[in-house]
């Protein structure tokens, strides 16, 4: 298998005897014009195009399946070169929510094939962990989603398949290219990139010391250790006291608001006592809370709470002065929970 061009920064591309300015031209074709074949790069000499095609692969993935939703959310299943599958979800903005404006698009991006952390409610880890995605495979999801949809992605959230902070080096290499201005990258600003973690406390501290200014979200899903351990095995390794201390270190260093993601699961983490404890965590971290009614996954026992209980849980936070939003549902009709589409594809195969 040939090396993937997008796994390398432009300055590392091997162009043989070609002058250095050809790198800028190639980057412009890829990141500016979104071409997917060296033969389309018409201002390059034919010999260079031929040499590049012989030396590198340009496409890290191909569209295996697309599902569109009634609310215009789109879910993509990508086939990687080695035969693996990963998912991305393209989500339109909710005008007025968290400053979103109509016409803006967010892409939920995967960082690994599968997941090793075994959250009990999540489809991503049901088939286990296989490998990290390379920088080019991460970048390729953004380029391919834009090419298929015809829209420009404004925001990136690394909340797809896998644990982003477990693939730290490759993730940051990809983000450097996604963040870089044209023509060397896609020019997606750091404040429009959110990295989510299930709770890798040492990596949160590493991110705090990193000069890059990306946003952080914590997949909390339980406000107490017994509840969180029931659905998130990682809590045994990094219990809440250690996780919250790492988040405090991040907040002090970055001076950025952290988001606490909290999937509401019927009878598991939706008791009002959990809500009151969550208030204390959010105040301690000066964090906002995203409440997400559970997306049902075939084969798992979990269900979303009734609307009244979701509303009551949110009201506890809001009355305490915590910024809390119940996320409007996006893509429930297109298997939008992480990993569902991949599992269905593998079952068919």
Residue frames as qw, qx, qy, qz and C-alpha x, y, z in Angstrom:
[[0.000, 0.888, 0.461, 0.000, 0.00, 0.00, 0.00],
 [0.407, 0.504, -0.026, 0.762, 1.39, 3.40, -0.99],
 [0.223, -0.273, -0.459, 0.816, 1.89, 6.11, 1.65],
 [0.049, 0.826, 0.557, 0.065, -1.02, 8.48, 2.10],
 [0.336, 0.489, 0.006, 0.805, -0.10, 12.02, 1.10],
 [0.353, -0.735, -0.099, -0.571, -2.36, 13.57, 3.75],
 [0.826, -0.461, -0.238, 0.219, -0.48, 11.76, 6.50],
 [0.608, -0.096, -0.025, 0.788, 2.36, 14.22, 5.93],
 [0.008, 0.836, 0.131, -0.533, 2.60, 17.99, 6.17],
 [0.624, 0.780, 0.039, -0.003, 3.26, 19.70, 2.80],
 [0.011, 0.856, -0.517, -0.015, 6.87, 20.43, 3.72],
 [0.539, -0.341, 0.770, 0.008, 7.48, 16.68, 4.05],
 [0.832, 0.465, 0.226, -0.199, 6.07, 15.69, 0.65],
 [0.537, -0.297, 0.598, 0.516, 8.64, 14.00, -1.54],
 [0.548, 0.764, 0.126, -0.318, 8.49, 15.81, -4.90],
 [0.841, 0.222, 0.220, 0.442, 11.76, 14.54, -6.27],
 [0.462, -0.011, 0.134, 0.876, 13.54, 17.30, -8.19],
 [0.009, 0.776, 0.477, 0.412, 10.46, 19.56, -8.40],
 [0.138, 0.398, -0.261, 0.869, 10.87, 23.09, -6.99],
 [0.085, -0.203, -0.755, 0.618, 9.51, 23.84, -3.53],
 [0.347, 0.144, 0.064, -0.924, 6.69, 26.09, -4.80],
 [0.483, -0.066, -0.750, -0.447, 4.99, 22.99, -6.20],
 [0.216, -0.242, -0.850, 0.416, 4.06, 22.05, -2.62],
 [0.200, 0.319, 0.293, -0.879, 1.95, 25.18, -2.33],
 [0.463, 0.160, -0.470, -0.734, 0.25, 24.40, -5.63],
 [0.418, -0.112, -0.898, -0.078, -0.54, 20.84, -4.56],
 [0.078, -0.293, -0.702, 0.644, -1.88, 22.04, -1.20],
 [0.321, 0.256, 0.001, -0.912, -4.10, 24.55, -2.98],
 [0.499, 0.031, -0.695, -0.517, -5.55, 21.79, -5.17],
 [0.396, -0.203, -0.879, 0.172, -6.26, 19.58, -2.16],
 [0.169, -0.433, -0.615, 0.637, -7.41, 22.05, 0.50],
 [0.160, 0.359, -0.007, -0.920, -8.66, 24.87, -1.69],
 [0.516, 0.222, -0.444, -0.698, -10.22, 23.10, -4.65],
 [0.725, -0.122, 0.554, -0.392, -10.85, 19.72, -2.96],
 [0.676, 0.420, -0.522, -0.305, -9.48, 17.61, -5.84],
 [0.831, -0.314, 0.422, -0.184, -9.10, 13.89, -5.22],
 [0.904, 0.223, 0.243, 0.271, -6.74, 12.88, -8.03],
 [0.424, -0.511, 0.286, 0.691, -3.29, 14.07, -9.02],
 [0.379, 0.294, 0.641, 0.600, -4.38, 14.06, -12.66],
 [0.021, 0.877, 0.469, 0.101, -6.73, 16.96, -11.91],
 [0.379, -0.758, 0.025, 0.531, -3.87, 19.24, -10.88],
 [0.664, 0.673, 0.259, 0.199, -3.60, 20.92, -14.27],
 [0.127, 0.954, -0.252, 0.104, -0.86, 23.44, -13.42],
 [0.611, -0.527, 0.575, 0.136, 1.59, 20.66, -12.49],
 [0.283, 0.498, -0.715, -0.401, 3.83, 19.13, -15.15],
 [0.893, 0.036, -0.260, -0.365, 2.51, 15.82, -16.43],
 [0.625, 0.268, -0.675, 0.288, 5.66, 14.04, -15.30],
 [0.071, -0.259, 0.622, -0.736, 5.22, 15.29, -11.73],
 [0.730, -0.089, 0.097, -0.671, 1.56, 14.26, -11.68],
 [0.869, 0.154, -0.456, -0.118, 2.53, 10.80, -12.87],
 [0.415, 0.306, -0.694, 0.503, 5.34, 10.57, -10.30],
 [0.338, -0.244, 0.468, -0.779, 3.07, 11.65, -7.44],
 [0.847, -0.015, -0.083, -0.524, 0.40, 9.11, -8.45],
 [0.792, 0.210, -0.564, 0.105, 3.02, 6.37, -8.47],
 [0.306, 0.290, -0.634, 0.648, 4.41, 7.44, -5.10],
 [0.177, 0.023, 0.567, -0.804, 1.34, 8.41, -3.02],
 [0.074, -0.569, -0.804, -0.156, -2.32, 7.67, -2.45],
 [0.035, -0.257, 0.023, -0.966, -4.40, 10.84, -2.33],
 [0.628, -0.384, -0.224, -0.639, -7.77, 9.48, -1.16],
 [0.074, -0.308, 0.833, -0.453, -7.72, 8.12, 2.42],
 [0.350, 0.241, 0.817, -0.388, -11.30, 6.86, 2.33],
 [0.185, -0.143, -0.650, -0.723, -14.33, 6.27, 0.13],
 [0.555, -0.082, 0.226, -0.796, -18.03, 6.70, 0.79],
 [0.042, -0.027, -0.998, -0.037, -19.53, 3.31, 1.67],
 [0.158, -0.612, -0.769, -0.096, -22.95, 4.48, 2.81],
 [0.023, -0.149, 0.131, -0.980, -24.83, 7.70, 3.45],
 [0.143, -0.604, -0.782, 0.058, -27.99, 8.24, 5.45],
 [0.021, -0.333, -0.043, -0.942, -29.88, 11.51, 5.26],
 [0.091, -0.389, -0.771, 0.496, -32.25, 12.67, 7.94],
 [0.036, 0.795, 0.567, 0.215, -35.51, 14.56, 7.91],
 [0.262, -0.924, -0.079, 0.268, -33.76, 17.36, 9.82],
 [0.531, 0.808, -0.235, 0.098, -30.97, 17.42, 7.18],
 [0.472, -0.626, 0.620, 0.023, -28.46, 15.70, 9.46],
 [0.815, 0.432, -0.357, -0.145, -26.36, 13.31, 7.38],
 [0.697, -0.509, 0.505, 0.023, -24.47, 10.29, 8.56],
 [0.577, 0.632, -0.496, -0.147, -21.54, 8.90, 6.60],
 [0.885, -0.282, 0.352, 0.113, -19.92, 5.49, 6.70],
 [0.300, 0.809, -0.473, -0.178, -16.43, 5.66, 5.23],
 [0.987, 0.029, 0.043, 0.150, -14.45, 2.70, 3.91],
 [0.252, -0.828, 0.444, 0.234, -10.75, 3.07, 4.69],
 [0.475, 0.598, -0.600, -0.236, -8.01, 1.73, 2.44],
 [0.013, 0.298, -0.939, 0.173, -7.34, -1.27, 4.69],
 [0.408, -0.270, -0.812, -0.317, -10.99, -2.31, 4.65],
 [0.160, -0.348, -0.679, 0.626, -12.00, -0.80, 8.01],
 [0.070, -0.704, -0.494, -0.506, -15.03, 1.46, 8.47],
 [0.203, -0.272, -0.443, 0.830, -15.49, 4.69, 10.42],
 [0.037, 0.766, 0.625, 0.147, -18.33, 7.18, 10.72],
 [0.134, -0.042, -0.108, 0.984, -18.89, 10.93, 10.59],
 [0.055, 0.722, 0.686, -0.069, -22.05, 12.94, 11.15],
 [0.162, 0.212, 0.166, 0.949, -22.75, 16.29, 9.47],
 [0.160, -0.633, -0.691, 0.311, -25.07, 18.40, 11.61],
 [0.095, 0.664, 0.230, 0.705, -26.80, 21.71, 10.79],
 [0.108, 0.119, -0.477, 0.864, -26.79, 24.43, 13.43],
 [0.194, -0.702, -0.681, 0.083, -29.64, 25.07, 15.83],
 [0.148, 0.593, 0.036, 0.790, -30.04, 28.86, 15.41],
 [0.418, -0.710, 0.068, -0.563, -29.83, 30.58, 18.77],
 [0.915, -0.398, -0.037, 0.049, -28.30, 27.59, 20.62],
 [0.725, -0.422, 0.182, 0.512, -24.83, 28.34, 22.03],
 [0.033, -0.703, 0.268, 0.658, -24.43, 31.17, 19.53],
 [0.452, 0.137, 0.774, 0.422, -25.09, 28.97, 16.50],
 [0.326, 0.494, -0.088, -0.801, -26.29, 30.69, 13.35],
 [0.815, 0.422, 0.349, -0.189, -28.39, 29.30, 10.55],
 [0.645, 0.728, -0.230, -0.012, -26.28, 28.01, 7.69],
 [0.073, -0.674, 0.720, -0.149, -23.44, 26.78, 9.89],
 [0.929, 0.051, -0.329, -0.160, -22.43, 23.11, 9.82],
 [0.416, -0.627, 0.635, -0.175, -20.69, 20.92, 12.37],
 [0.780, 0.249, -0.561, -0.121, -18.94, 17.66, 11.53],
 [0.743, -0.509, 0.394, -0.182, -18.63, 14.98, 14.20],
 [0.526, 0.614, -0.587, -0.035, -15.35, 13.23, 13.41],
 [0.966, -0.257, -0.034, 0.027, -13.95, 9.81, 14.36],
 [0.041, -0.842, 0.535, -0.058, -10.42, 9.36, 15.68],
 [0.269, -0.330, 0.905, -0.019, -10.09, 5.56, 15.95],
 [0.600, -0.010, -0.666, -0.443, -11.45, 2.38, 14.39],
 [0.687, -0.416, -0.596, 0.029, -13.61, 1.13, 17.23],
 [0.220, -0.747, 0.292, -0.555, -12.98, 2.07, 20.85],
 [0.544, 0.113, -0.768, 0.318, -11.16, 0.40, 23.73],
 [0.067, -0.232, 0.504, -0.829, -12.92, 2.15, 26.59],
 [0.256, -0.245, -0.934, -0.028, -16.14, 0.14, 26.64],
 [0.317, 0.009, 0.286, -0.904, -18.78, 2.67, 27.66],
 [0.293, 0.184, 0.926, -0.153, -21.79, 0.42, 28.26],
 [0.425, 0.661, 0.432, -0.442, -24.29, 2.57, 26.36],
 [0.207, 0.733, -0.359, -0.539, -22.18, 3.18, 23.24],
 [0.920, 0.351, 0.154, -0.076, -22.14, 1.23, 19.97],
 [0.343, 0.824, -0.451, 0.004, -18.58, 2.31, 19.09],
 [0.137, -0.556, 0.800, -0.179, -16.93, -0.19, 21.41],
 [0.882, -0.005, 0.287, -0.374, -19.22, -3.16, 20.83],
 [0.913, 0.384, -0.101, 0.091, -16.85, -4.60, 18.26],
 [0.770, -0.402, 0.056, 0.492, -13.76, -3.64, 20.25],
 [0.010, 0.893, -0.253, -0.373, -10.81, -1.43, 19.32],
 [0.894, 0.352, 0.152, 0.230, -8.81, -2.06, 16.16],
 [0.624, 0.065, 0.050, 0.777, -6.41, 0.85, 15.59],
 [0.070, -0.655, -0.111, 0.744, -5.78, 4.60, 15.62],
 [0.551, 0.781, 0.274, 0.106, -6.72, 6.64, 12.60],
 [0.591, 0.007, 0.122, 0.797, -3.85, 8.34, 10.82],
 [0.006, -0.489, -0.090, 0.868, -3.79, 12.13, 10.33],
 [0.154, 0.103, -0.595, -0.782, -4.82, 11.71, 6.70],
 [0.223, -0.380, -0.883, -0.160, -7.78, 9.53, 7.63],
 [0.115, -0.612, -0.521, 0.584, -8.95, 12.17, 10.09],
 [0.056, 0.429, -0.201, -0.879, -8.51, 15.02, 7.58],
 [0.075, -0.056, -0.820, -0.565, -10.11, 12.90, 4.87],
 [0.017, -0.555, -0.811, 0.184, -13.43, 12.75, 6.74],
 [0.043, 0.686, 0.192, -0.700, -13.72, 16.54, 6.58],
 [0.065, 0.360, -0.546, -0.754, -12.72, 16.81, 2.93],
 [0.060, -0.176, -0.923, -0.337, -15.03, 13.99, 1.86],
 [0.025, 0.619, 0.703, -0.349, -18.03, 15.26, 3.85],
 [0.097, 0.638, -0.025, -0.764, -17.65, 18.70, 2.30],
 [0.070, 0.219, -0.725, -0.650, -17.28, 17.23, -1.19],
 [0.033, -0.331, -0.933, -0.135, -20.38, 15.06, -0.81],
 [0.029, -0.689, -0.617, 0.378, -22.61, 17.65, 0.84],
 [0.305, 0.628, 0.287, 0.655, -21.50, 20.78, -0.99],
 [0.340, -0.918, -0.109, -0.171, -21.35, 22.72, 2.28],
 [0.339, 0.565, -0.524, 0.540, -18.42, 24.20, 4.17],
 [0.698, -0.449, -0.515, 0.212, -17.81, 22.67, 7.59],
 [0.062, -0.831, 0.128, -0.537, -17.60, 25.48, 10.17],
 [0.493, -0.602, 0.501, -0.378, -17.06, 23.46, 13.35],
 [0.639, 0.192, -0.745, 0.006, -15.40, 20.17, 14.21],
 [0.645, -0.507, 0.378, -0.429, -16.28, 18.02, 17.21],
 [0.396, 0.316, -0.862, 0.019, -14.19, 14.95, 17.92],
 [0.563, -0.121, 0.558, -0.597, -17.05, 12.99, 19.42],
 [0.796, 0.256, -0.381, -0.396, -17.28, 10.23, 16.82],
 [0.973, -0.095, -0.204, 0.051, -15.86, 6.74, 17.08],
 [0.725, 0.180, -0.351, 0.565, -12.92, 6.29, 19.41],
 [0.480, -0.792, -0.171, 0.337, -11.22, 8.20, 22.22],
 [0.435, 0.861, -0.068, 0.254, -9.48, 11.25, 20.68],
 [0.223, -0.860, 0.429, -0.161, -7.01, 11.81, 23.50],
 [0.841, -0.238, 0.473, 0.114, -5.81, 8.20, 23.25],
 [0.717, 0.416, 0.326, 0.454, -4.68, 9.07, 19.71],
 [0.193, -0.871, -0.090, 0.442, -3.13, 12.35, 20.79],
 [0.337, -0.440, 0.460, 0.694, -0.14, 12.68, 18.44],
 [0.240, 0.261, 0.750, 0.558, -1.98, 11.74, 15.25],
 [0.008, 0.826, 0.561, -0.058, -4.97, 13.87, 16.23],
 [0.203, -0.819, 0.017, 0.537, -2.81, 16.94, 16.76],
 [0.318, -0.184, 0.610, 0.702, -1.00, 16.41, 13.47],
 [0.149, 0.539, 0.741, 0.372, -4.37, 16.32, 11.70],
 [0.113, -0.883, -0.401, 0.217, -5.63, 19.37, 13.58],
 [0.314, -0.547, 0.240, 0.738, -2.55, 21.37, 12.64],
 [0.176, 0.093, 0.682, 0.703, -3.49, 20.85, 8.99],
 [0.045, -0.689, -0.704, -0.168, -7.21, 21.46, 9.54],
 [0.263, -0.834, -0.252, 0.413, -6.37, 24.63, 11.46],
 [0.432, -0.247, 0.323, 0.805, -3.71, 25.94, 9.07],
 [0.354, 0.679, 0.087, -0.637, -4.75, 28.83, 6.80],
 [0.789, 0.549, 0.263, 0.082, -5.19, 28.37, 3.07],
 [0.786, 0.248, -0.407, -0.395, -3.49, 27.11, 1.01],
 [0.219, 0.372, -0.873, 0.227, -1.75, 24.84, 3.51],
 [0.016, 0.190, 0.911, -0.365, -4.90, 23.74, 5.32],
 [0.081, -0.600, -0.735, -0.304, -8.63, 24.21, 5.76],
 [0.030, 0.346, -0.117, 0.930, -8.46, 27.27, 8.01],
 [0.589, -0.601, -0.482, -0.244, -10.88, 25.99, 10.67],
 [0.045, -0.690, 0.386, -0.611, -10.11, 28.14, 13.70],
 [0.288, 0.093, -0.863, 0.404, -9.11, 26.54, 17.00],
 [0.311, 0.049, 0.508, -0.802, -12.15, 27.98, 18.79],
 [0.746, 0.186, -0.160, -0.619, -14.31, 26.04, 16.31],
 [0.639, 0.192, -0.745, 0.005, -12.71, 22.70, 17.28],
 [0.638, -0.500, 0.347, -0.472, -13.87, 20.69, 20.29],
 [0.441, 0.259, -0.856, 0.078, -12.05, 17.60, 21.54],
 [0.769, -0.410, 0.033, -0.490, -14.14, 15.25, 23.65],
 [0.297, 0.330, -0.866, 0.231, -12.77, 12.69, 26.08],
 [0.730, -0.402, -0.507, -0.218, -14.32, 9.99, 28.21],
 [0.576, -0.803, 0.069, -0.138, -12.01, 11.02, 31.01],
 [0.842, 0.137, -0.189, 0.486, -8.30, 10.42, 30.35],
 [0.362, -0.913, -0.085, 0.167, -7.06, 12.67, 33.15],
 [0.580, -0.417, 0.310, 0.627, -3.32, 12.63, 32.24],
 [0.397, 0.340, 0.532, 0.665, -4.11, 13.52, 28.65],
 [0.071, -0.917, -0.362, -0.153, -6.35, 16.37, 29.77],
 [0.459, -0.786, 0.113, 0.399, -3.37, 17.76, 31.69],
 [0.550, -0.053, 0.495, 0.671, -1.22, 17.28, 28.58],
 [0.220, 0.682, 0.516, 0.469, -3.77, 19.21, 26.55],
 [0.273, -0.931, -0.193, 0.146, -3.74, 21.96, 29.18],
 [0.482, -0.611, 0.311, 0.545, 0.01, 22.39, 28.63],
 [0.541, 0.311, 0.565, 0.539, -0.31, 22.27, 24.85],
 [0.057, -0.316, 0.032, 0.947, -0.13, 25.74, 23.23],
 [0.137, -0.277, -0.704, -0.639, -2.94, 24.86, 20.82],
 [0.246, 0.022, 0.376, -0.893, -6.19, 26.51, 21.83],
 [0.411, -0.211, -0.755, -0.465, -8.82, 23.86, 21.09],
 [0.576, -0.379, 0.175, -0.703, -11.93, 23.48, 23.23],
 [0.127, 0.131, -0.962, 0.204, -12.52, 20.58, 25.62],
 [0.728, -0.246, -0.122, -0.629, -15.65, 18.54, 26.31],
 [0.133, -0.257, 0.909, -0.301, -15.93, 15.84, 28.94],
 [0.639, -0.180, -0.608, -0.436, -18.19, 12.84, 28.35],
 [0.217, -0.348, 0.645, -0.645, -19.29, 12.76, 31.98],
 [0.624, -0.124, -0.627, -0.450, -22.63, 10.89, 31.92],
 [0.698, -0.478, -0.522, 0.111, -22.59, 10.36, 35.67],
 [0.085, -0.836, 0.178, -0.512, -22.16, 12.83, 38.50],
 [0.635, -0.591, 0.450, -0.214, -21.11, 10.28, 41.14],
 [0.005, 0.480, -0.866, -0.141, -18.55, 7.47, 41.04],
 [0.479, 0.098, 0.856, -0.171, -21.05, 4.59, 41.52],
 [0.617, 0.649, 0.299, -0.330, -23.26, 5.80, 38.67],
 [0.343, 0.782, -0.433, -0.289, -20.38, 6.62, 36.35],
 [0.193, -0.396, 0.895, 0.066, -18.61, 3.30, 37.01],
 [0.644, 0.269, 0.665, -0.264, -21.78, 1.42, 36.12],
 [0.664, 0.697, 0.258, -0.079, -21.73, 2.75, 32.55],
 [0.413, 0.843, -0.313, 0.144, -18.14, 3.99, 32.03],
 [0.928, -0.205, -0.148, 0.275, -15.37, 1.53, 33.04],
 [0.487, 0.509, -0.199, 0.682, -12.74, 4.28, 32.63],
 [0.373, -0.775, 0.081, -0.504, -14.01, 5.78, 35.89],
 [0.906, -0.402, -0.034, 0.125, -12.32, 2.96, 37.80],
 [0.738, 0.168, -0.016, 0.653, -8.98, 4.07, 36.37],
 [0.165, 0.198, -0.079, 0.963, -9.60, 7.81, 36.65],
 [0.153, -0.630, -0.734, 0.204, -12.34, 8.42, 39.23],
 [0.071, 0.895, 0.346, 0.271, -14.21, 11.68, 39.40],
 [0.435, -0.842, 0.041, 0.316, -11.88, 13.32, 41.91],
 [0.551, -0.269, 0.460, 0.642, -8.90, 12.81, 39.58],
 [0.351, 0.524, 0.583, 0.512, -10.87, 13.73, 36.46],
 [0.070, -0.946, -0.304, -0.089, -12.27, 16.94, 37.93],
 [0.484, -0.713, 0.180, 0.474, -8.85, 17.99, 39.23],
 [0.502, 0.021, 0.540, 0.675, -7.42, 17.58, 35.71],
 [0.170, 0.740, 0.526, 0.383, -10.30, 19.63, 34.31],
 [0.290, -0.925, -0.122, 0.214, -9.61, 22.35, 36.86],
 [0.523, -0.432, 0.371, 0.634, -5.98, 22.43, 35.74],
 [0.378, 0.372, 0.599, 0.600, -7.11, 22.75, 32.14],
 [0.016, -0.886, -0.430, -0.172, -9.55, 25.55, 32.94],
 [0.406, -0.816, 0.041, 0.410, -6.96, 27.51, 34.93],
 [0.502, -0.257, 0.483, 0.670, -4.39, 27.21, 32.15],
 [0.263, 0.339, 0.659, 0.618, -6.60, 27.79, 29.13],
 [0.163, 0.322, 0.271, -0.892, -9.22, 30.15, 30.56],
 [0.385, -0.006, -0.608, -0.695, -11.76, 28.42, 28.34],
 [0.701, -0.114, 0.322, -0.626, -15.16, 27.12, 29.30],
 [0.045, -0.117, 0.988, 0.092, -15.36, 23.33, 29.48],
 [0.686, -0.057, -0.244, -0.683, -18.47, 21.51, 28.29],
 [0.337, -0.130, 0.891, -0.275, -19.83, 18.59, 30.30],
 [0.538, 0.041, -0.601, -0.590, -21.63, 16.15, 28.02],
 [0.340, -0.057, 0.794, -0.501, -24.30, 14.18, 29.85],
 [0.427, -0.080, -0.732, -0.525, -26.33, 11.51, 28.06],
 [0.538, -0.171, 0.440, -0.698, -29.55, 10.94, 30.00],
 [0.395, 0.041, -0.897, -0.192, -30.38, 7.25, 30.39],
 [0.667, -0.427, -0.192, -0.580, -33.65, 6.09, 31.88],
 [0.877, -0.458, -0.080, -0.123, -33.28, 4.83, 35.45],
 [0.840, 0.082, -0.178, 0.506, -29.46, 5.04, 35.37],
 [0.440, -0.077, -0.142, 0.883, -28.24, 8.61, 35.67],
 [0.082, -0.509, -0.368, -0.773, -31.42, 10.71, 35.48],
 [0.454, -0.642, -0.570, 0.238, -32.25, 10.94, 39.19],
 [0.011, -0.938, -0.063, -0.340, -32.54, 14.49, 40.50],
 [0.673, -0.681, 0.172, 0.232, -29.90, 13.71, 43.15],
 [0.716, 0.086, 0.332, 0.608, -27.45, 13.26, 40.25],
 [0.243, 0.795, 0.261, 0.491, -28.59, 16.61, 38.85],
 [0.382, -0.922, 0.026, -0.061, -27.83, 18.37, 42.14],
 [0.739, -0.414, 0.311, 0.431, -24.35, 16.81, 42.24],
 [0.588, 0.430, 0.371, 0.577, -23.81, 17.78, 38.62],
 [0.031, -0.965, -0.134, -0.223, -24.58, 21.38, 39.62],
 [0.563, -0.762, 0.228, 0.225, -21.63, 21.30, 42.03],
 [0.723, -0.028, 0.433, 0.538, -19.27, 19.93, 39.37],
 [0.389, 0.703, 0.355, 0.477, -20.37, 22.52, 36.80],
 [0.212, -0.973, -0.016, -0.091, -19.93, 25.38, 39.26],
 [0.697, -0.542, 0.302, 0.360, -16.50, 24.13, 40.30],
 [0.602, 0.044, 0.510, 0.613, -15.34, 24.05, 36.68],
 [0.212, 0.575, -0.023, -0.790, -17.31, 27.08, 35.46],
 [0.136, -0.015, 0.878, 0.459, -18.64, 24.63, 32.88],
 [0.616, 0.142, -0.082, -0.771, -21.74, 24.47, 30.74],
 [0.459, -0.011, 0.879, -0.131, -23.75, 21.25, 30.44],
 [0.493, 0.175, -0.532, -0.666, -25.14, 19.58, 27.34],
 [0.584, 0.021, 0.719, -0.377, -27.94, 17.19, 28.22],
 [0.361, 0.286, -0.692, -0.555, -28.46, 14.59, 25.51],
 [0.837, -0.012, 0.310, -0.451, -31.43, 12.20, 25.57],
 [0.487, -0.287, 0.799, 0.205, -30.10, 8.72, 24.85],
 [0.579, 0.409, -0.454, -0.540, -30.09, 7.51, 21.22],
 [0.893, -0.110, 0.374, -0.225, -31.34, 3.91, 21.34],
 [0.171, 0.538, -0.790, -0.240, -28.80, 1.32, 20.15],
 [0.896, 0.034, -0.273, -0.349, -30.06, -2.02, 18.87],
 [0.798, 0.076, -0.551, 0.232, -28.95, -4.82, 21.16],
 [0.229, 0.160, -0.549, 0.788, -28.38, -2.61, 24.21],
 [0.252, -0.539, -0.788, 0.161, -30.78, -2.39, 27.13],
 [0.159, -0.340, -0.269, 0.887, -30.67, 1.35, 27.71],
 [0.124, 0.720, 0.608, 0.311, -33.54, 3.73, 26.98],
 [0.101, 0.359, -0.065, 0.926, -34.08, 7.49, 27.07],
 [0.007, 0.314, 0.695, -0.647, -36.02, 8.93, 30.01],
 [0.140, 0.763, 0.626, 0.086, -39.54, 10.31, 29.63],
 [0.246, 0.639, 0.122, 0.718, -39.74, 13.95, 28.52],
 [0.450, -0.840, -0.115, -0.280, -40.96, 15.07, 31.94],
 [0.804, -0.492, 0.041, 0.331, -37.90, 13.64, 33.68],
 [0.605, 0.281, 0.148, 0.730, -35.55, 15.19, 31.11],
 [0.033, -0.777, -0.159, -0.608, -37.23, 18.55, 31.67],
 [0.642, -0.760, -0.068, -0.075, -37.05, 18.20, 35.47],
 [0.819, -0.189, 0.056, 0.538, -33.34, 17.27, 35.34],
 [0.411, 0.468, 0.152, 0.768, -32.57, 20.31, 33.20],
 [0.263, -0.837, -0.178, -0.446, -34.54, 22.61, 35.48],
 [0.754, -0.589, -0.085, 0.279, -32.42, 21.63, 38.50],
 [0.638, -0.006, 0.139, 0.757, -29.32, 22.87, 36.68],
 [0.155, 0.591, 0.292, 0.736, -30.92, 25.97, 35.21],
 [0.442, -0.834, -0.236, -0.230, -32.45, 27.09, 38.50],
 [0.736, -0.525, 0.010, 0.426, -29.01, 26.77, 40.09],
 [0.067, 0.912, -0.205, -0.350, -27.60, 29.18, 37.50],
 [0.508, -0.249, 0.709, 0.420, -25.77, 26.53, 35.44],
 [0.457, 0.482, -0.360, -0.655, -25.86, 27.00, 31.67],
 [0.426, -0.001, 0.905, 0.000, -27.59, 23.80, 30.59],
 [0.507, 0.344, -0.330, -0.718, -29.05, 22.91, 27.21],
 [0.727, 0.131, 0.665, -0.105, -31.11, 19.92, 26.22],
 [0.074, -0.315, 0.652, 0.686, -29.75, 19.20, 22.78],
 [0.719, 0.378, 0.047, -0.582, -32.43, 19.15, 20.10],
 [0.791, -0.039, 0.604, 0.092, -32.42, 15.72, 18.59],
 [0.368, 0.685, -0.443, -0.446, -30.42, 15.32, 15.41],
 [0.430, 0.419, -0.766, -0.231, -30.43, 12.17, 13.34],
 [0.549, -0.171, 0.719, -0.389, -32.29, 9.74, 15.59],
 [0.842, 0.378, 0.225, -0.310, -33.84, 8.31, 12.42],
 [0.681, 0.638, -0.360, 0.018, -30.43, 7.63, 10.81],
 [0.918, -0.183, -0.202, 0.289, -28.60, 5.54, 13.46],
 [0.208, 0.859, -0.207, 0.420, -26.76, 8.64, 14.65],
 [0.692, -0.667, 0.277, -0.018, -25.42, 7.07, 17.85],
 [0.092, 0.727, -0.662, -0.161, -21.70, 6.46, 17.38],
 [0.171, -0.314, 0.932, 0.066, -20.87, 3.14, 15.77],
 [0.675, 0.275, 0.547, -0.412, -24.35, 1.98, 14.79],
 [0.676, 0.642, -0.150, -0.330, -23.93, 2.29, 11.04],
 [0.182, 0.587, -0.789, -0.030, -20.53, 0.54, 11.14],
 [0.415, -0.111, 0.860, -0.275, -21.97, -2.40, 13.07],
 [0.728, 0.452, 0.330, -0.396, -24.83, -2.76, 10.58],
 [0.524, 0.697, -0.427, -0.239, -22.41, -2.72, 7.65],
 [0.004, 0.455, -0.887, 0.082, -20.20, -5.36, 9.23],
 [0.592, 0.086, 0.706, -0.380, -23.23, -7.53, 10.03],
 [0.736, 0.578, 0.034, -0.351, -24.26, -7.46, 6.36],
 [0.372, 0.672, -0.634, -0.087, -20.73, -8.24, 5.21]]
